[in-house]
Amino acid sequence: MATPAFDLNALRRLPLAERLKLVEDLWDSIAAESPDAAFPVTPELAAELDRRSAEMEANPGLGEPWDQVKARTLRDLRSRQK
């Protein structure tokens, strides 16, 4: 295996919120560069997505905006680090 061009131990020492942001950014870059075939939508997954979409349309107040979920999750993670 090739030697990485970064210090993995230094990355492990980053605060949790920074590591999560790094993972999110890395995942976004992988998804942006990957062909659709790399992330196939099975019939079962399509049916589940359709079910969830219909549920949200029928009950718009049921969910929570992503920015609120993300902020709460990061806040909870930070409080656990203290």
N, CA, C and O atoms as CSV, one atom per row, in Angstrom:
chain,resi,resn,atom,element,x,y,z
A,1,MET,N,N,0.843,-1.179,0.000
A,1,MET,CA,C,0.000,0.000,0.000
A,1,MET,C,C,0.884,1.238,0.000
A,1,MET,O,O,1.907,1.278,0.683
A,2,ALA,N,N,0.490,2.240,-0.763
A,2,ALA,CA,C,1.276,3.470,-0.875
A,2,ALA,C,C,1.170,4.285,0.410
A,2,ALA,O,O,0.172,4.211,1.126
A,3,THR,N,N,2.199,5.052,0.687
A,3,THR,CA,C,2.198,5.933,1.849
A,3,THR,C,C,1.245,7.091,1.580
A,3,THR,O,O,1.347,7.730,0.533
A,4,PRO,N,N,0.326,7.379,2.493
A,4,PRO,CA,C,-0.612,8.477,2.250
A,4,PRO,C,C,0.110,9.825,2.223
A,4,PRO,O,O,1.161,9.999,2.839
A,5,ALA,N,N,-0.483,10.772,1.494
A,5,ALA,CA,C,0.101,12.109,1.372
A,5,ALA,C,C,-0.340,13.010,2.524
A,5,ALA,O,O,-0.222,14.232,2.436
A,6,PHE,N,N,-0.839,12.422,3.587
A,6,PHE,CA,C,-1.308,13.183,4.739
A,6,PHE,C,C,-0.987,12.404,5.997
A,6,PHE,O,O,-0.681,11.213,5.939
A,7,ASP,N,N,-1.053,13.065,7.114
A,7,ASP,CA,C,-0.765,12.451,8.401
A,7,ASP,C,C,-2.072,11.986,9.037
A,7,ASP,O,O,-2.808,12.790,9.610
A,8,LEU,N,N,-2.358,10.695,8.937
A,8,LEU,CA,C,-3.607,10.149,9.460
A,8,LEU,C,C,-3.729,10.368,10.971
A,8,LEU,O,O,-4.820,10.641,11.470
A,9,ASN,N,N,-2.639,10.251,11.682
A,9,ASN,CA,C,-2.686,10.476,13.134
A,9,ASN,C,C,-3.061,11.920,13.462
A,9,ASN,O,O,-3.777,12.175,14.431
A,10,ALA,N,N,-2.577,12.864,12.653
A,10,ALA,CA,C,-2.948,14.273,12.870
A,10,ALA,C,C,-4.437,14.465,12.612
A,10,ALA,O,O,-5.099,15.219,13.325
A,11,LEU,N,N,-4.963,13.789,11.600
A,11,LEU,CA,C,-6.401,13.888,11.319
A,11,LEU,C,C,-7.217,13.316,12.461
A,11,LEU,O,O,-8.275,13.848,12.796
A,12,ARG,N,N,-6.740,12.240,13.060
A,12,ARG,CA,C,-7.449,11.626,14.194
A,12,ARG,C,C,-7.485,12.549,15.410
A,12,ARG,O,O,-8.369,12.422,16.256
A,13,ARG,N,N,-6.538,13.470,15.501
A,13,ARG,CA,C,-6.496,14.391,16.643
A,13,ARG,C,C,-7.380,15.617,16.446
A,13,ARG,O,O,-7.550,16.408,17.375
A,14,LEU,N,N,-7.939,15.785,15.266
A,14,LEU,CA,C,-8.834,16.919,15.037
A,14,LEU,C,C,-10.063,16.780,15.919
A,14,LEU,O,O,-10.456,15.665,16.262
A,15,PRO,N,N,-10.671,17.894,16.288
A,15,PRO,CA,C,-11.922,17.812,17.041
A,15,PRO,C,C,-12.972,17.045,16.229
A,15,PRO,O,O,-12.936,17.039,14.999
A,16,LEU,N,N,-13.882,16.416,16.918
A,16,LEU,CA,C,-14.887,15.585,16.274
A,16,LEU,C,C,-15.654,16.335,15.191
A,16,LEU,O,O,-15.860,15.802,14.101
A,17,ALA,N,N,-16.073,17.546,15.474
A,17,ALA,CA,C,-16.834,18.321,14.485
A,17,ALA,C,C,-16.024,18.526,13.206
A,17,ALA,O,O,-16.582,18.474,12.110
A,18,GLU,N,N,-14.720,18.759,13.331
A,18,GLU,CA,C,-13.868,18.939,12.152
A,18,GLU,C,C,-13.697,17.632,11.389
A,18,GLU,O,O,-13.674,17.628,10.158
A,19,ARG,N,N,-13.576,16.515,12.120
A,19,ARG,CA,C,-13.472,15.221,11.442
A,19,ARG,C,C,-14.756,14.883,10.699
A,19,ARG,O,O,-14.714,14.362,9.584
A,20,LEU,N,N,-15.910,15.181,11.321
A,20,LEU,CA,C,-17.181,14.943,10.646
A,20,LEU,C,C,-17.299,15.794,9.384
A,20,LEU,O,O,-17.770,15.311,8.355
A,21,LYS,N,N,-16.877,17.053,9.455
A,21,LYS,CA,C,-16.906,17.930,8.285
A,21,LYS,C,C,-15.996,17.384,7.199
A,21,LYS,O,O,-16.350,17.423,6.021
A,22,LEU,N,N,-14.836,16.878,7.573
A,22,LEU,CA,C,-13.902,16.291,6.612
A,22,LEU,C,C,-14.525,15.080,5.916
A,22,LEU,O,O,-14.415,14.932,4.699
A,23,VAL,N,N,-15.176,14.219,6.695
A,23,VAL,CA,C,-15.838,13.047,6.129
A,23,VAL,C,C,-16.948,13.483,5.177
A,23,VAL,O,O,-17.093,12.933,4.085
A,24,GLU,N,N,-17.725,14.469,5.598
A,24,GLU,CA,C,-18.816,14.971,4.756
A,24,GLU,C,C,-18.269,15.511,3.434
A,24,GLU,O,O,-18.796,15.195,2.367
A,25,ASP,N,N,-17.221,16.320,3.504
A,25,ASP,CA,C,-16.620,16.875,2.291
A,25,ASP,C,C,-16.046,15.784,1.401
A,25,ASP,O,O,-16.190,15.834,0.180
A,26,LEU,N,N,-15.399,14.803,2.010
A,26,LEU,CA,C,-14.825,13.695,1.248
A,26,LEU,C,C,-15.932,12.906,0.555
A,26,LEU,O,O,-15.828,12.582,-0.628
A,27,TRP,N,N,-17.001,12.597,1.308
A,27,TRP,CA,C,-18.114,11.857,0.722
A,27,TRP,C,C,-18.740,12.640,-0.436
A,27,TRP,O,O,-19.042,12.061,-1.480
A,28,ASP,N,N,-18.936,13.951,-0.262
A,28,ASP,CA,C,-19.505,14.773,-1.327
A,28,ASP,C,C,-18.635,14.724,-2.577
A,28,ASP,O,O,-19.157,14.675,-3.691
A,29,SER,N,N,-17.318,14.736,-2.405
A,29,SER,CA,C,-16.430,14.693,-3.568
A,29,SER,C,C,-16.500,13.335,-4.265
A,29,SER,O,O,-16.425,13.260,-5.492
A,30,ILE,N,N,-16.644,12.264,-3.484
A,30,ILE,CA,C,-16.782,10.922,-4.071
A,30,ILE,C,C,-18.091,10.834,-4.847
A,30,ILE,O,O,-18.114,10.352,-5.980
A,31,ALA,N,N,-19.172,11.296,-4.243
A,31,ALA,CA,C,-20.485,11.233,-4.894
A,31,ALA,C,C,-20.505,12.065,-6.174
A,31,ALA,O,O,-21.111,11.662,-7.167
A,32,ALA,N,N,-19.845,13.221,-6.153
A,32,ALA,CA,C,-19.837,14.094,-7.327
A,32,ALA,C,C,-19.053,13.487,-8.487
A,32,ALA,O,O,-19.368,13.741,-9.650
A,33,GLU,N,N,-18.041,12.693,-8.177
A,33,GLU,CA,C,-17.185,12.128,-9.219
A,33,GLU,C,C,-17.601,10.728,-9.649
A,33,GLU,O,O,-17.053,10.191,-10.612
A,34,SER,N,N,-18.560,10.129,-8.950
A,34,SER,CA,C,-18.930,8.746,-9.214
A,34,SER,C,C,-20.061,8.672,-10.232
A,34,SER,O,O,-20.968,9.504,-10.229
A,35,PRO,N,N,-19.999,7.678,-11.093
A,35,PRO,CA,C,-21.118,7.474,-12.014
A,35,PRO,C,C,-22.342,6.977,-11.247
A,35,PRO,O,O,-22.223,6.418,-10.157
A,36,ASP,N,N,-23.502,7.188,-11.827
A,36,ASP,CA,C,-24.744,6.758,-11.171
A,36,ASP,C,C,-24.731,5.275,-10.855
A,36,ASP,O,O,-25.339,4.849,-9.873
A,37,ALA,N,N,-24.051,4.482,-11.669
A,37,ALA,CA,C,-24.005,3.039,-11.456
A,37,ALA,C,C,-23.305,2.678,-10.142
A,37,ALA,O,O,-23.508,1.584,-9.615
A,38,ALA,N,N,-22.494,3.575,-9.619
A,38,ALA,CA,C,-21.786,3.307,-8.364
A,38,ALA,C,C,-22.737,3.354,-7.164
A,38,ALA,O,O,-22.434,2.807,-6.104
A,39,PHE,N,N,-23.878,4.006,-7.338
A,39,PHE,CA,C,-24.862,4.130,-6.270
A,39,PHE,C,C,-26.229,3.692,-6.800
A,39,PHE,O,O,-27.127,4.516,-6.972
A,40,PRO,N,N,-26.376,2.403,-7.053
A,40,PRO,CA,C,-27.627,1.944,-7.662
A,40,PRO,C,C,-28.823,2.093,-6.719
A,40,PRO,O,O,-28.713,1.922,-5.505
A,41,VAL,N,N,-29.958,2.413,-7.318
A,41,VAL,CA,C,-31.203,2.479,-6.564
A,41,VAL,C,C,-31.969,1.198,-6.881
A,41,VAL,O,O,-32.483,1.016,-7.984
A,42,THR,N,N,-32.031,0.323,-5.890
A,42,THR,CA,C,-32.724,-0.949,-6.065
A,42,THR,C,C,-34.232,-0.695,-6.072
A,42,THR,O,O,-34.684,0.356,-5.618
A,43,PRO,N,N,-35.000,-1.638,-6.578
A,43,PRO,CA,C,-36.466,-1.471,-6.518
A,43,PRO,C,C,-36.967,-1.282,-5.088
A,43,PRO,O,O,-37.892,-0.505,-4.852
A,44,GLU,N,N,-36.365,-1.981,-4.142
A,44,GLU,CA,C,-36.769,-1.837,-2.738
A,44,GLU,C,C,-36.479,-0.431,-2.219
A,44,GLU,O,O,-37.304,0.164,-1.526
A,45,LEU,N,N,-35.310,0.091,-2.556
A,45,LEU,CA,C,-34.959,1.442,-2.126
A,45,LEU,C,C,-35.870,2.469,-2.791
A,45,LEU,O,O,-36.315,3.415,-2.142
A,46,ALA,N,N,-36.148,2.290,-4.077
A,46,ALA,CA,C,-37.048,3.204,-4.781
A,46,ALA,C,C,-38.425,3.207,-4.125
A,46,ALA,O,O,-39.025,4.268,-3.954
A,47,ALA,N,N,-38.931,2.032,-3.756
A,47,ALA,CA,C,-40.237,1.944,-3.107
A,47,ALA,C,C,-40.216,2.651,-1.754
A,47,ALA,O,O,-41.166,3.353,-1.406
A,48,GLU,N,N,-39.140,2.470,-0.993
A,48,GLU,CA,C,-39.031,3.132,0.315
A,48,GLU,C,C,-38.952,4.650,0.154
A,48,GLU,O,O,-39.584,5.387,0.911
A,49,LEU,N,N,-38.187,5.117,-0.817
A,49,LEU,CA,C,-38.101,6.559,-1.067
A,49,LEU,C,C,-39.458,7.121,-1.472
A,49,LEU,O,O,-39.849,8.197,-1.019
A,50,ASP,N,N,-40.175,6.396,-2.323
A,50,ASP,CA,C,-41.521,6.817,-2.723
A,50,ASP,C,C,-42.454,6.873,-1.518
A,50,ASP,O,O,-43.233,7.815,-1.380
A,51,ARG,N,N,-42.378,5.860,-0.639
A,51,ARG,CA,C,-43.218,5.821,0.553
A,51,ARG,C,C,-42.940,7.018,1.452
A,51,ARG,O,O,-43.863,7.671,1.938
A,52,ARG,N,N,-41.654,7.300,1.668
A,52,ARG,CA,C,-41.281,8.416,2.533
A,52,ARG,C,C,-41.694,9.752,1.922
A,52,ARG,O,O,-42.155,10.648,2.628
A,53,SER,N,N,-41.527,9.880,0.623
A,53,SER,CA,C,-41.927,11.109,-0.057
A,53,SER,C,C,-43.419,11.339,0.072
A,53,SER,O,O,-43.853,12.454,0.357
A,54,ALA,N,N,-44.218,10.282,-0.138
A,54,ALA,CA,C,-45.670,10.398,-0.003
A,54,ALA,C,C,-46.058,10.756,1.429
A,54,ALA,O,O,-46.978,11.544,1.649
A,55,GLU,N,N,-45.354,10.173,2.401
A,55,GLU,CA,C,-45.638,10.472,3.804
A,55,GLU,C,C,-45.357,11.942,4.117
A,55,GLU,O,O,-46.126,12.584,4.832
A,56,MET,N,N,-44.269,12.466,3.587
A,56,MET,CA,C,-43.936,13.873,3.819
A,56,MET,C,C,-44.933,14.804,3.131
A,56,MET,O,O,-45.297,15.844,3.678
A,57,GLU,N,N,-45.371,14.424,1.929
A,57,GLU,CA,C,-46.367,15.251,1.235
A,57,GLU,C,C,-47.695,15.262,2.001
A,57,GLU,O,O,-48.368,16.290,2.064
A,58,ALA,N,N,-48.069,14.115,2.582
A,58,ALA,CA,C,-49.312,14.018,3.324
A,58,ALA,C,C,-49.228,14.718,4.680
A,58,ALA,O,O,-50.238,15.191,5.201
A,59,ASN,N,N,-48.019,14.784,5.252
A,59,ASN,CA,C,-47.810,15.376,6.586
A,59,ASN,C,C,-46.587,16.288,6.555
A,59,ASN,O,O,-45.537,15.918,7.080
A,60,PRO,N,N,-46.700,17.477,5.948
A,60,PRO,CA,C,-45.519,18.345,5.781
A,60,PRO,C,C,-44.820,18.740,7.076
A,60,PRO,O,O,-43.618,19.006,7.066
A,61,GLY,N,N,-45.535,18.783,8.174
A,61,GLY,CA,C,-44.916,19.169,9.437
A,61,GLY,C,C,-44.211,18.034,10.138
A,61,GLY,O,O,-43.673,18.224,11.229
A,62,LEU,N,N,-44.199,16.862,9.542
A,62,LEU,CA,C,-43.650,15.667,10.159
A,62,LEU,C,C,-42.133,15.720,10.324
A,62,LEU,O,O,-41.600,15.269,11.337
A,63,GLY,N,N,-41.453,16.261,9.345
A,63,GLY,CA,C,-39.997,16.239,9.361
A,63,GLY,C,C,-39.385,17.491,9.945
A,63,GLY,O,O,-40.072,18.364,10.475
A,64,GLU,N,N,-38.064,17.552,9.830
A,64,GLU,CA,C,-37.277,18.676,10.326
A,64,GLU,C,C,-36.288,19.060,9.239
A,64,GLU,O,O,-35.721,18.177,8.595
A,65,PRO,N,N,-36.062,20.343,9.016
A,65,PRO,CA,C,-35.072,20.750,8.011
A,65,PRO,C,C,-33.676,20.220,8.359
A,65,PRO,O,O,-33.309,20.143,9.531
A,66,TRP,N,N,-32.905,19.858,7.332
A,66,TRP,CA,C,-31.579,19.289,7.523
A,66,TRP,C,C,-30.686,20.202,8.354
A,66,TRP,O,O,-29.955,19.724,9.221
A,67,ASP,N,N,-30.733,21.501,8.104
A,67,ASP,CA,C,-29.835,22.386,8.853
A,67,ASP,C,C,-30.120,22.330,10.352
A,67,ASP,O,O,-29.196,22.461,11.154
A,68,GLN,N,N,-31.381,22.138,10.748
A,68,GLN,CA,C,-31.711,22.025,12.166
A,68,GLN,C,C,-31.236,20.683,12.744
A,68,GLN,O,O,-30.716,20.626,13.858
A,69,VAL,N,N,-31.421,19.623,11.979
A,69,VAL,CA,C,-30.966,18.298,12.434
A,69,VAL,C,C,-29.449,18.296,12.581
A,69,VAL,O,O,-28.913,17.813,13.578
A,70,LYS,N,N,-28.767,18.837,11.585
A,70,LYS,CA,C,-27.302,18.883,11.608
A,70,LYS,C,C,-26.802,19.715,12.796
A,70,LYS,O,O,-25.897,19.294,13.516
A,71,ALA,N,N,-27.394,20.894,12.995
A,71,ALA,CA,C,-26.963,21.754,14.102
A,71,ALA,C,C,-27.175,21.061,15.445
A,71,ALA,O,O,-26.302,21.110,16.311
A,72,ARG,N,N,-28.327,20.418,15.626
A,72,ARG,CA,C,-28.604,19.720,16.883
A,72,ARG,C,C,-27.621,18.572,17.099
A,72,ARG,O,O,-27.124,18.369,18.206
A,73,THR,N,N,-27.348,17.822,16.027
A,73,THR,CA,C,-26.427,16.689,16.127
A,73,THR,C,C,-25.030,17.164,16.497
A,73,THR,O,O,-24.394,16.589,17.381
A,74,LEU,N,N,-24.550,18.203,15.834
A,74,LEU,CA,C,-23.216,18.723,16.148
A,74,LEU,C,C,-23.168,19.275,17.576
A,74,LEU,O,O,-22.181,19.080,18.285
A,75,ARG,N,N,-24.224,19.957,17.992
A,75,ARG,CA,C,-24.287,20.481,19.364
A,75,ARG,C,C,-24.233,19.335,20.374
A,75,ARG,O,O,-23.528,19.417,21.380
A,76,ASP,N,N,-24.984,18.265,20.097
A,76,ASP,CA,C,-24.979,17.097,21.001
A,76,ASP,C,C,-23.593,16.453,21.054
A,76,ASP,O,O,-23.119,16.077,22.126
A,77,LEU,N,N,-22.957,16.330,19.910
A,77,LEU,CA,C,-21.628,15.729,19.870
A,77,LEU,C,C,-20.619,16.582,20.639
A,77,LEU,O,O,-19.777,16.054,21.366
A,78,ARG,N,N,-20.710,17.898,20.474
A,78,ARG,CA,C,-19.785,18.779,21.198
A,78,ARG,C,C,-19.993,18.697,22.704
A,78,ARG,O,O,-19.033,18.724,23.474
A,79,SER,N,N,-21.256,18.595,23.119
A,79,SER,CA,C,-21.516,18.527,24.555
A,79,SER,C,C,-20.986,17.223,25.153
A,79,SER,O,O,-20.609,17.195,26.324
A,80,ARG,N,N,-20.953,16.158,24.377
A,80,ARG,CA,C,-20.422,14.884,24.852
A,80,ARG,C,C,-18.899,14.916,24.976
A,80,ARG,O,O,-18.323,14.159,25.758
A,81,GLN,N,N,-18.246,15.794,24.202
A,81,GLN,CA,C,-16.785,15.893,24.253
A,81,GLN,C,C,-16.303,16.583,25.516
A,81,GLN,O,O,-15.151,16.411,25.913
A,82,LYS,N,N,-17.157,17.352,26.146
A,82,LYS,CA,C,-16.739,18.145,27.317
A,82,LYS,C,C,-16.637,17.300,28.548
A,82,LYS,O,O,-16.299,17.806,29.618
